């Protein structure tokens, strides 16, 4: 039985939103909020996609 990779759309979206908010404030402190939003979105989405895989449907 092969393992299927999980897909976590909710974690991806939540990570992108939270990462953008945190990135905005970090980027604003460093002088460029736009880059903070972009990098925070990517980092947050990647982190929550892997860390919070969501509920597993076992058959």
C-alpha positions in Angstrom: 0.0 0.0 0.0 1.6 3.3 -1.1 1.4 6.3 1.0 -0.4 9.2 -0.6 1.1 12.7 0.1 -1.2 14.8 2.2 -2.7 18.0 0.9 -3.4 20.7 3.4 -5.1 23.7 1.8 -6.3 25.1 5.0 -2.8 25.2 6.5 -1.4 26.6 3.2 -3.9 29.5 3.3 -3.6 30.2 7.0 0.2 30.1 6.8 0.1 32.6 3.9 -2.1 35.0 5.8 -0.3 34.8 9.1 3.1 35.0 7.3 2.0 38.1 5.4 0.9 39.9 8.6 4.1 39.0 10.5 6.2 39.7 7.4 4.6 43.1 7.0 5.7 44.2 10.5 9.2 42.6 10.2 9.6 44.3 6.8 8.4 47.6 8.1 11.0 47.4 10.9 13.7 46.8 8.3 12.5 49.4 5.9 10.6 47.6 3.2 7.2 46.1 4.1 6.5 44.8 0.6 9.5 42.4 0.7 8.5 41.4 4.2 5.0 40.5 3.0 6.3 38.4 0.1 8.9 36.5 2.1 6.5 36.1 5.0 3.8 34.7 2.8 6.2 32.1 1.3 7.7 31.1 4.6 4.4 30.9 6.5 2.6 28.9 3.8 5.5 26.4 3.6 5.8 26.0 7.4 2.1 25.5 8.1 1.6 23.2 5.1 4.2 20.8 6.6 3.7 21.3 10.3 -0.1 21.1 10.4 -1.1 18.3 8.0 -4.7 18.4 9.2 -7.0 15.5 9.7 -6.2 12.2 7.9 -8.9 10.3 6.2 -8.2 6.6 6.8 -10.0 4.1 4.7 
